[in-house]
Amino acid sequence: MLGKLLKYEMRASARYFVPLFIAVLVMALLNGVLSLSFNHPTEANWIYGLTIALTVLLLIALWVMYLVVIVIRFYKNLLGDEGYLMFTLPVSIHQLLWSKLFGAVLWGLACIVTSALAILFMTISGIDFSSIREALNELLTVVDGGTLILLSGEYLLILLASAICAILLAYLAMSIGQLANESRFAASFAAYIGLSIVVQVLATILTAALYNWGVNLEAVPSWFAQLNGVDGIITVLHIFFGASLALIALNSAVYYAISYWLLNR
């Protein structure tokens, strides 16, 4: 049933995203063709400038649309007038939450790929692939390919986990906002601001607690400098990425659990 919910979610959102994806890529491709067609872009300055401006505006519109859609889809489907019908379906609250979350993540990944392709098309004429290849070869003389791939994968995983955590925070804020008798959307926005402040305060308290427990944060740079070369730095990166991922996962679990508890009631 989760698959059907996700399929419905993707289809319902596609009418917003697909036209923008096409518009962004077509305009970026046109910009790239123009940059390759002229020895100097100033030969057709107004056309070239117009395509750049339109592409940038479309990219901004794409991400604004993404934020609006993931908020509206959750708010309208589960907390608005459609919520009554959604909660009468023979599915669990978990399946409803996961379908919204998976849909938001998938469309977010699609927006990232589209933006990356658009930037590549726009800058294709100015990319020095030989310099990139030389820089990569030089990096591989210091770090082996397997370690580099592992570190890159860990970093990308943190980015993905951070995005999921941010989406779940928005879902929690909207779930809390429904506790208000009126102006629920405004209450959801206030809840989001409040939750963000609470998270920042807790992070500050945690840092202060670590300091009081005897962790001298000011000594970290000197300790970092005394590590045993590249292997030591790589070890620290693994520890840092792992700790960051664990903290993000903990936050996400708390946001999800409270959202589930509120929606279940």
Secondary structure, DSSP 8 states (H G I E B T S, - for coil): -HHHHHHHHHHHHHHHHHHHHHHHHHHHHHHHHHHHHSSSGGGGHHHHHHHHHHHHHHHHHHHHHHHHHHHHHHIIIIISTTHHHHHTSSS-HHHHHHHHHHHHHHHHHHHHHHHHHHHHHHHGGG--HHHHHHHHHHHHHHS-HHHHHHHHHHHHHHHHHHHHHHHHHHHHHHHHHTTSSS-HHHHHHHHHHHHHHHHHHHHHHHHHHHHHTT--GGGHHHHHHTS-HHHHHHHHHHHHHHHHHHHHHHHHHHHHHHHHHHHT-
